[in-house]
Amino acid sequence: MVEAISIGIGGMVGGGIFAVLGEAVSLAHGATAVSFFIAGIVALLTSYSYAKLSVKFQSEGGTVTFIDKAFGDNILSGSINLMLWLSYLVTISLYATAFASYGATFFNQPSSILTHILISASIVIPAIINFVSASFVGKSETIIVVIKLTLLVAIIVFSIPYVDTQRLASQNWGSSLSIITAGMIIFVAYEGFELIANSANDIKEPNKNLPRAFYSSVLIVIVLYVLISIVTVGNVSEKDLLDAKDYALAIAAKPALGHIGFVVVSIAALLSTFSAINATIYGNARLGYIIAKDGRLPRQLLKEKNDVPFMGVVYTVVFSLILANTISLSQIAIIASAGFLLIFFIVNISAYKLRDKIKANANILIVSSVFSFLALFTLLFHTYSSNPNAVIIFLAFVIISLLFELIYGRIIRTHFFNRKY
C-alpha cells in the first residue's frame, strides 16, 4: 500500500503545485488555501469512484478501462479516451512551462528565447532518457517523492512562525465565485491520484489497499497544499507574489529561509517538474499504446523499441513542444484542469452506471458527479470572460476528440480494419 500511496502523492505533487500556486493567488487572494481545499474535496469525492472501479476492474488501462466498461465501444468512450491522451499532453506542457519559470530565476536577465529553450529542453531531454532507460525515473520515483515532501514540509515548518494572519483575513479574500474558480483552475495539481488505478494489478490485497491508497494520498495532499497556501499568502505580500506568479513557491520560502531557501525551492521545482515530465511522457506513450491496441488510435503508436512505445513518445513530445511553446501558463492550467474535470465527471458517471457491479453507494456517486460537473461549468463560465482563448482551445480539443473518433474510430476503423489490433 505504501508504494500505491507514493504513486498517488508523486502524481499529485509532481510539479502542479509549483506551476499553479501563483494562479490561485491572483484570483482567490487571501483565500488561496480555501481554493485548494475546495479542489481537494472534488478530487476526494472522485477518488471514491476510482477506488471502487479499480478494485473491480484491475487493469493498467485505468481510466480507459473504466469508461469502456461503462459505455462500451462507442463515440463517447472513444472520444474521452483521446481526450485523456490530449489532457496529458497539456499537463506535460504545464510542467515544462513551470520548469522554465523556475529555471529562468538562475539568470539575471532571462529572455523569451531562453524561456523557449528551457521549455523545449525540459521535454526533449526526458524523451531521450525514456528511449535510453525508461525505467530510470520509475525506479527513483519513491526517492524523488520523499525529497519533494521533505522540502515542502520543511518550508511549512520553518515558515509558520512568519505567517501574518491579517493577510489571510476574510477582507482580503476574493469573491466567492473567484475562490471557487481558482480552485478549479488549480485542480490539475490533484489529478495525479488517478495513476494509482494503472498500478492496481501490482497492489497486494487490492480490496483493502486500493481504497486506502486513494483516500490517504488525496487527504495527505489536501493538507499539504492548504498549509503551503497558508504560509505562501501569509508570508509574502500579494504584490510580490503576483510579480513572481510563475515561481511563487520559491518567493514564499524567502522570509524564513532567505535567498538559500529561494534557491533550494527553485532547484526542487526543477527536479519535480523534470521527473514529472519524464514519467508523464512514458505514461502517455503507454496510454496511446493501450488505446491504439484497441484500434482507437493509429497503429503506428504500437511500435516499440526496447519495451518503450517509441512512436508514442515521439508523438507525445512533438505535440507537447507545440503546446508548451505557444500557449501561456494561465491558459495551459485552465485547459488541463478543464480536461481532467471533464474526464473525472465521465468516470463518476461510469461508476454510477456500474454501481451494482462495483458495490458503490449511489448517493456518493451522484454527489461526485454533480460536484465535478459544477466544477467544470464554473471554470468554463467564469474564465470565458477573462481568458476566452483558453476556453476556446479546450472546446477545440473536445471537438477534435469527437471528430477523430467519428471519422477514424467509426468509419475508417470499422470499414477498413474492422478489428482490434
N, C-alpha and C positions, 0 to 999 in steps of 0.2 A: 504493500500500500504506500510505503514511503516513496518508492520510485514513481508511482502514479501521481502522488501529490506534487512531487518535484516537477513532473511533466506539466501539470496544470499551472503551478506557480511560475515555472520557467516560461510557459507560453504567454502568460498574462504580463509578467514583469520582464518581457523580452525586449523592451525598447519603447513600448507605447507610452509609458508614464513620462519618459524623457521627452517625448515628442509633443504630447498634448497638454501638459500641465499649464503652459502659458496660454493656450487657447481657452481653457476653463476659466482662468483668472480674468481674461479680457471680457467675459460675459457675466460670470457669477460674482466676480469681485470678492468681497469678504465671505461669501457663501460657497466658495470653491469646494470646501470639504463636503458640503451638503450635496453638491452636484455629483461628486464621486460616490457618495453614499447612495443616491438615487440610481445611478447607473449600476452600482453593485447589486441593488435589490432586483433589478431587471435580470442581471446575469444569474443571480442566485435562484430566482424562480425558473429560469430556463434550464439551469443545471439539474433541476428535478426531472425534466423531460429527458435530458441526456442520460441521467443516471438510470432511469427506468428502461430506456431504449437500449442502452449499452449492455445491461445485464441480459436482456432478451436476445439481442442481435449482436453478438460479439464478432466484429469484423474490422479489418484495417480500413475499410471504406468509411466507417464512422457516419458522418452526416449524410453522405451519398447513399449509403445503405438504408438509413432510416427513412429517408424521403421515398426511395424506391419501394420499400416495404409497404409504406402507407398509400402511395398513389399509383404504383405500378409503372409501366413503361409508357409514359405519355408526354405531352408537350410541357406540362408543369414540372414534372420531375427532371426532365432533360434540361430545361432552361435554368432551373435552380442549381443543378449540378454545375453548369457552366458559369453561373453567377458566382458560385463559391470559388471556382478557379480564378475568375476575374477579381474577386474581392481580395484574394491573397496576393495578387499582383499589386493591388493598391496598397496593401499592408507592407509589402516589400518596399514600395516607393516611400511610404511614410517613414519606415526605419532608415532608409537611405538619406532622406532629407534631414532627419534628426541627426544622423551621423555627420552630415556635412555641417550642420549648425554648430554642433559641439566641436567638431574638428577645426572649424574656422576661428574658434576662440584662441587657438595657439598661434595665430598670425596677427601681426599688427594692423594691417590694412587689407582684410580679405576682400577680394573682388568677386564679381558674379562668375567669372571664368573659373576661379578657384573653387567656388561652390559646386559648379557643374563637374569639375574634375573629381572632387571628393565624393559627390553623389555617384558618379559613374564607377569610380574605383571601389566604392563600398558594395557594389553589385557584381562587378566583373571579377574581383579577387575571390570572393566566396564561391562564385561559379567555378573558377579554376580549382579551388580546394575540393569542391564537390566531384569534379572529374578525377582528381588525383586520389583523394581519400574522403569519400562521402561519410565515412563513419567517424571522422575525427571529432566533429562538434558533438555528435551523439554521445560519444564516449566521455567527453569532457563537460557535458551539459550540467550534470549534478554539481560539479565544482564551480562552474560559472554561476549557477543559481545561488549557491552558498555565498559566493563573493558579492553578488548583487544585493542579496538580502542583508548580509552583514553591513555593507556600506549604507544601505537605506536605513537600517535600524540605528546605525551609528549617528547618522545625520539627525534622526529623530531625537535620540537620547541627548546629544550634545546641544541641540537647538531648542529644545523645550524651555530651558530657563530664559531664553532670549525672546520668547513669544510676547508680543504686545497684544493683549486680548481686545483692546479697543479696535484694532484693525479687523477683528472678527465680529464685532458688534453688528446687530441687525440693521442699523442705519447705514452701514457700508455694504449691504447686500444688493445684488441686482434684483430686478423684478422676478416674480415667481416663474414667469414664462422663460426668462433668460436663464434662471438657475436650472430649470428642467432641460432646456435646450443645451446648455453647457454640458450637462450630464450625458446627453445623447451624443454630442459631438465627440466626447472623450470615451464613449462606450467601447471603441476599438481597443482600448487599454485592457479590457476584460475578456475579449473574445477568445483568448488562448486556452481557456479551460476545456474547449471542445476537443482539443488534441488528446485528452485522456481517452476519448472514445476510440481513437485509432489504435490505441495500445491495449484495448480490452482483452485481446487474446493472450496477452503476456501477464495478466494480473492473476495472482493466486487468490482463490476464494472470491471470485468476482461478485457473487451475490451480496457479499458483505462489504468487500473492499472498494468496489467501484463507486457506490453511492457515497461512502465516506471520503473517498478521494475527491470527488466532485465538490461536495459541500465544504470540506475542510479547506481546499485550495482557494475557493471563491471567498470564503469568510476571512481567511488569513489575508488575502489581497485587499479586501474591502477595508479591514482595519489598517493595513499598511498605507493604502492610498489616502484614507481620511487623515491619518496622522501626518503624512507627508504634506498634504494640502494645508493643514493647520500650521505647521512650522514654516511653510513657504510663505503663506499670506501673512502670518503673524510676525515674521522676522524681517521682511523686506517691504519697503514702500511699494504701493501699486505702480507708481510711475517707473521705478527701477525694474520691476517685474515685466511690465509691458515693453520697456525699452529693450529688454533681453528676453522677449517672449519665447523665442525658439530654443533658448538654453536656460530656462527659468530655474530648473532644479540646481544648476551649478551656482547661480546667484544666491539661491536660498541657503547654501552651505557657508557662505562668506561670513555672516555675523558671528557664528560660533567658531568656525574653523579657519577663518581668514582666507588668504589667497591660496594657501595649500589645499584647503577644502574645495575651493573652486576648481583647482587643477585635478584633484583626485576624482571629484564627481564627473568632470569632463572626460577623464580617461575611462572611468567606469561606464559612462554613456557610450563611448566609442566601442568598448568591449561588448556591452549589452546589445547595442544595435547591430554590430558586426556579426555576433554569434546568432542573433535572431534572423538576420538576412540569410546567413548560411543555412540554418535549419529550415527556414521557410521556402527557400529556393528548392531544396531537396524535397520537402513535404509537398510543395505544389507540383513539382515534376512527377512525384509519385501519385498524386491525386489525378493529374492529367492522364497518367498511365492507366489508372483504375477506370476512369471514365471512358478512355479510348478502348480499353478491353471490352467494355460493354457496348462498343460501337457508336458512342455518342460524340466522340471527337475523332479527328483523322487518325488513321492507322500509323502515321509517321511517329506519333507520340509513344508507340510501343517499342521503338528502337532503343536498345540498351547497350552499354559498354561497361564491363566490369561491374555488373549488377546496378549500374546507375542509369536511370531513364534519360539517356543522352539528349534526345531531341526535346524532351520535356524541359530539361534545364535550359536548352538553347532558347526555346520559345518564351519561357519564363523570364530569362534575362533580357531578351530583346524588348519585350513589351514593358517590363519594369523600367528599363532605361528610358524608354519614351515617356512613360507616365511621370517618372520622378523628375525628369528634366524639363517638363512642360507645364506641370500643374503646381500651384503653390501649396505650402504646408497646410494652410487652413482648408483648402479645397480637398486635399488628399484625406485629411482627418474626417471631414464630413462624408465623403464618398465611401470611405472604408467603414465607418460606423453605420451608415445607412445600409450598406451591403450586408453586413452581419446582422443588423436588426431585422432586415427582410428575411434572411435565411433562418434566423432563430425563430421568427414568427411562424415560418413554414414548418420548422421542426416541432414547435409546440402544437401546431395543428396536427402534424403527423402523429405525435404522441397521443393526442385526443382521439384520433381515428383508431388507433391501436390500443386504446386504454384497457380493454378487456384482456388482450394478449399479454400486455406488459404489466398488468395488475397495478394500474396507477389510479390515483384519486382524481376523478373527473373535475371536481371543483378547483383543485390546484392548477390543473391544466388549462381550464377556462381562464383563470386569473392570469396565468403565464402568457396565454395567447393575447388577451386583452392588453396587458401591460406592454408587451413587445410591439403590438400594433400601434398603440397610442404613442409609444416612444418614437417609432419610425415616423408617424404622422406629424408629431410635434417638431421633430428635427427638420423634416422637409418643409413644413408650413412656415416655421419661424425663419429658417435660413434662406428661404427663397427671396425674401425682401432685401436681405443684406448680402447674400452671396449666391445669386441665381445661377451662375455658371456651374457651381458645384452640384446643384440640384439637377441641372440640365445634363451634366455629364453622367450623373448617377442614373437618371432615367434613360439616357442613351445606352448605358450598359445593360439595363433591363431589356430594352427593345432589341439590342444586338443578341442577347441571350435567347430571347423568344424567336427572333427571325432565324438564327443559326439552327436552333432545334427544329423549327418548322421546315426549313429548306434542307439542311443536312440530315437531321435525325428522322424526319418524317418522310421526305421524298427521296433524297439520294441514297441513304442507307437502306430504306425499305425496298426501293425498286432496283437498285444496282448491286447491293450487297446481300440484303435480306437475311442477315445472320449476325451473330456476335463473333468477334474475332477470337 
